[in-house]
Amino acid sequence: MTRRHFAFAAAVSPLAAAAMPKQKVAIFSKHLQFLEGEDLARSAAEIGFDGVDITVRKGGHVEPARVAQDLPDLVKRIRAHGLEVPMVTADILDARTPYAEDIMRALASLEIPYYRWGGFKYDESPMAQQLAALKPRVAALAALNAKYKLCAMYHTHSGIGQVGASIWDVYLLLRDFDPNAVAVNYDIGHATVEGGFGGWINSFRIVEPMLRGIAVKDCVWQPVAPGNWKSEWVPLGTGMVRFPQFFAMVAKSQFHGPLQLHFEYPLGGADAGKTKLTMEPSEVFAAMKRDLGQLRAFLA
């Protein structure tokens, strides 16, 4: 474990809570896609975040084909503002994904220990067979991560056809591998969409040993027509997610990875990672500060 890895891990560990003034929170840089370089770094610091989860994917802050050239400079700028870069979000599906090893090599050289991966989809064939067929691909990725001493965290999305929506299937997929190489990035918002008021409790408990990251957002279910409902993202603390109960469970776990705050509700395009906004940046920053303050209140 590198010094940067240890520092960030200690900051978010419940065992260190008494010694730390606050747990560290990173912003998913998708929501600052309208900013670049120095402006991105400065704004993340001024809003009050402790770190940045950088998008290293097509259309992100760093294009995968230019990761070796562009990621070091952006990381340097972010760290110059006193912020951590505990992880990046990449479009890596498996070891054969274009530029996968280039990204890993860059992360290792910059002492960034985690990256987000995933996005497997089910087809109409038997699901158990599909999960079994995915395991060799996971094994190859785990081996590559071990080579670079990195941990890939599978992000848990909601939705029909998503591998990982139920979260139990991710447990079955990853349970035979080293969680320091391939692990879970547990999204409590998506878990609540799928698990309602209680299903997320069991899904969190089953993947707790392989939990290395947590993504935070809030949601509600809205009626569309009789018998038809949809999920909507809302500002933190105004929806269905039971944050006090959830973070009490996190505090009892051995979680020691990056905590990421997302903004998926309508926010002038910042929610969708747009490069041009339909509202004033000051309004976007105010909403982010509000949600960050709410998150820290839940953590406290």
C-alpha positions in Angstrom: 0.0 0.0 0.0 1.5 3.3 -1.1 1.5 6.4 1.2 -1.2 8.1 -0.8 -3.3 4.9 -0.7 -2.8 4.6 3.0 -3.7 8.2 3.7 -7.0 8.1 1.8 -7.8 4.7 3.2 -7.2 5.8 6.7 -9.4 8.9 6.2 -12.4 6.9 5.2 -12.0 4.0 7.6 -14.5 3.8 10.4 -11.6 2.7 12.7 -10.0 6.1 12.1 -13.2 8.1 12.6 -12.3 9.3 16.1 -8.9 10.6 15.0 -10.1 12.3 11.8 -12.2 15.5 11.7 -14.2 14.2 8.7 -14.3 11.4 6.3 -13.1 12.3 2.8 -15.5 12.7 -0.1 -14.6 12.8 -3.8 -16.6 14.3 -6.6 -17.3 12.3 -9.7 -15.7 14.6 -12.3 -18.5 13.8 -14.8 -20.5 16.5 -13.0 -17.7 19.0 -13.7 -17.3 18.1 -17.3 -17.9 21.8 -18.2 -14.6 22.6 -16.6 -11.0 21.6 -17.4 -7.6 21.5 -15.9 -7.0 24.2 -13.4 -10.6 25.3 -13.3 -11.7 21.8 -12.5 -9.2 21.5 -9.7 -9.9 24.9 -8.2 -13.7 24.5 -8.3 -13.6 21.1 -6.7 -11.5 22.5 -3.9 -13.7 25.6 -3.5 -16.9 23.6 -3.3 -15.3 21.7 -0.4 -14.5 18.3 -1.7 -11.5 16.3 -0.5 -10.8 14.5 -3.8 -11.8 13.9 -7.4 -12.8 10.7 -9.2 -11.5 11.5 -12.7 -13.4 10.3 -15.8 -10.8 8.5 -17.9 -13.1 7.4 -20.8 -14.3 8.6 -24.2 -15.6 12.1 -23.8 -14.3 12.3 -20.2 -11.7 14.6 -18.7 -9.0 12.3 -20.0 -9.3 10.3 -23.2 -8.1 6.7 -22.8 -5.8 7.1 -25.9 -4.0 10.0 -24.2 -4.0 8.8 -20.6 -0.2 8.7 -20.4 0.1 12.3 -21.7 -2.9 14.0 -20.0 -3.6 12.2 -16.7 -0.4 13.2 -14.9 -0.9 16.9 -15.5 -4.5 16.9 -14.4 -3.6 14.9 -11.3 -0.8 17.3 -10.5 -3.2 20.3 -10.7 -5.7 18.6 -8.5 -3.1 17.6 -5.9 -1.7 21.1 -5.9 -5.1 22.3 -4.5 -4.7 19.9 -1.6 -7.1 17.3 -3.0 -6.7 13.5 -3.4 -7.2 11.5 -6.6 -8.2 8.2 -5.0 -9.7 6.6 -8.1 -10.7 7.1 -11.8 -13.8 6.0 -13.6 -12.9 4.1 -16.8 -14.8 2.2 -19.5 -12.8 -0.9 -18.8 -14.9 -4.0 -19.3 -12.2 -6.6 -19.2 -8.4 -7.0 -19.9 -9.1 -6.8 -23.7 -10.7 -3.3 -23.5 -8.7 -0.9 -25.7 -6.1 1.1 -23.7 -6.9 -0.9 -20.5 -3.3 -1.6 -19.7 -2.2 1.9 -20.6 -4.7 3.2 -18.0 -3.4 0.8 -15.4 0.2 1.7 -16.1 -0.6 5.4 -15.7 -2.6 4.8 -12.4 0.3 2.8 -11.0 2.8 5.5 -11.8 0.6 8.1 -10.2 -0.1 6.0 -7.1 -3.9 6.0 -7.7 -5.0 2.6 -6.3 -8.6 2.3 -7.5 -10.5 2.5 -10.7 -14.2 1.9 -11.5 -15.0 -0.8 -14.1 -18.0 -2.8 -15.3 -21.0 -2.8 -17.5 -21.7 -6.4 -18.3 -25.1 -7.1 -19.8 -27.3 -10.1 -19.8 -28.9 -11.6 -22.9 -31.8 -14.0 -23.1 -29.8 -17.2 -22.4 -29.7 -18.8 -18.9 -28.2 -16.3 -16.5 -26.2 -18.8 -14.5 -24.4 -19.9 -17.6 -23.7 -16.3 -18.5 -22.1 -15.6 -15.1 -20.0 -18.7 -15.4 -18.8 -17.6 -18.8 -17.8 -14.2 -17.5 -15.5 -15.6 -14.8 -12.5 -16.2 -17.1 -12.7 -12.5 -18.2 -12.8 -11.4 -14.6 -9.8 -13.7 -13.8 -7.8 -12.1 -16.6 -8.6 -8.6 -15.4 -7.7 -9.6 -11.8 -4.4 -10.9 -12.9 -3.6 -7.6 -14.7 -4.7 -5.6 -11.7 -2.4 -7.7 -9.5 0.5 -7.0 -11.9 0.0 -3.2 -11.3 -1.1 -3.5 -7.7 -4.5 -1.9 -8.5 -8.1 -2.7 -7.5 -11.0 -2.5 -10.0 -14.3 -1.8 -8.4 -17.4 -3.0 -10.2 -20.1 -0.3 -10.2 -23.6 -1.5 -9.2 -26.2 0.1 -11.6 -29.9 -0.5 -11.5 -31.9 -1.5 -14.6 -33.1 -4.5 -16.6 -30.3 -6.5 -18.1 -27.6 -5.0 -16.0 -25.2 -7.5 -14.4 -24.9 -6.2 -10.9 -28.3 -4.6 -10.6 -29.4 -7.2 -8.0 -25.8 -7.1 -6.5 -26.1 -10.8 -5.5 -25.0 -11.7 -9.0 -21.8 -9.6 -8.6 -21.1 -11.5 -5.4 -21.4 -14.8 -7.3 -19.2 -13.4 -10.0 -16.4 -12.1 -7.8 -16.4 -14.3 -4.7 -13.6 -16.6 -6.0 -11.2 -13.7 -6.7 -9.0 -11.5 -4.5 -11.1 -8.4 -3.5 -7.9 -6.4 -3.6 -7.8 -7.0 -7.3 -11.5 -7.0 -8.3 -14.1 -5.6 -5.9 -17.4 -3.7 -5.7 -18.2 0.0 -5.9 -21.6 -0.1 -4.1 -24.0 2.6 -5.3 -26.6 3.1 -2.5 -28.8 5.1 -4.9 -29.0 2.3 -7.5 -29.3 -0.3 -4.7 -32.3 1.5 -3.3 -33.9 1.7 -6.8 -33.6 -2.1 -7.0 -34.0 -3.0 -3.4 -36.6 -0.6 -2.2 -36.7 0.0 1.6 -35.1 -3.3 2.6 -33.5 -5.3 -0.2 -30.4 -3.1 -0.2 -29.7 -4.2 3.4 -29.0 -7.8 2.3 -27.3 -6.8 -0.9 -24.9 -4.6 1.1 -24.2 -7.4 3.6 -23.4 -10.0 1.0 -20.8 -7.9 -0.8 -19.4 -6.2 2.4 -16.2 -8.3 2.3 -15.5 -7.2 -1.3 -16.6 -3.6 -0.8 -13.9 -1.1 -1.8 -15.9 1.9 -2.9 -19.2 3.6 -2.2 -21.1 5.9 -4.6 -23.7 8.2 -3.0 -26.9 9.6 -4.6 -30.6 9.8 -3.6 -33.8 8.7 -5.5 -37.6 8.4 -5.4 -40.1 6.2 -7.2 -42.7 8.2 -9.2 -46.0 7.0 -10.6 -46.2 7.3 -14.4 -49.5 5.6 -14.9 -51.6 3.0 -13.0 -49.3 0.1 -12.4 -46.3 1.9 -13.9 -43.6 3.6 -11.9 -40.2 5.0 -12.6 -37.2 6.1 -10.5 -36.0 9.6 -10.4 -32.8 11.1 -8.9 -33.3 13.9 -6.3 -31.1 16.1 -4.1 -29.4 14.3 -1.3 -31.6 13.7 1.8 -34.9 14.4 0.0 -35.5 10.8 -1.3 -35.9 7.2 -0.3 -32.4 6.3 0.6 -32.0 5.6 4.3 -28.7 7.3 4.8 -28.4 7.2 8.6 -29.1 3.4 8.6 -26.8 2.9 5.6 -23.9 4.8 7.1 -24.4 3.1 10.5 -23.8 -0.2 8.6 -20.8 1.2 6.8 -19.3 2.3 10.1 -19.5 -1.3 11.4 -17.9 -2.7 8.3 -14.2 -2.8 7.3 -14.8 -0.4 4.4 -11.6 1.6 3.6 -12.0 2.8 0.0 -13.1 6.0 -1.7 -16.5 7.6 -1.1 -17.9 9.4 -4.2 -20.7 11.9 -4.4 -22.8 11.9 -7.6 -25.4 14.5 -8.8 -27.8 12.8 -11.2 -30.9 15.0 -10.6 -31.5 17.9 -13.1 -28.7 20.4 -12.7 -28.4 22.3 -15.9 -26.5 19.5 -17.7 -23.9 19.0 -15.0 -26.0 15.9 -14.0 -25.4 14.4 -17.5 -21.8 15.4 -17.9 -22.5 18.1 -20.4 -19.7 20.5 -21.5 -22.2 23.4 -21.7 -24.7 24.3 -19.0 -28.2 25.7 -19.2 -27.9 27.4 -15.7 -25.3 29.5 -14.0 -22.3 27.6 -12.7 -22.8 29.4 -9.4 -26.2 27.7 -9.0 -24.6 24.3 -9.8 -21.9 24.9 -7.3 -24.4 25.9 -4.6 -26.4 22.7 -5.2 -23.2 20.6 -4.9 -22.2 22.4 -1.7 -25.7 21.7 -0.3 -25.5 18.0 -1.0 -21.9 17.8 0.2 -23.0 19.4 3.5 -25.9 17.0 3.8 -23.6 14.0 3.2 -21.2 15.2 5.8 -24.1 15.6 8.3 -25.1 12.0 7.6 -21.5 10.8 8.1 -21.2 12.7 11.3 
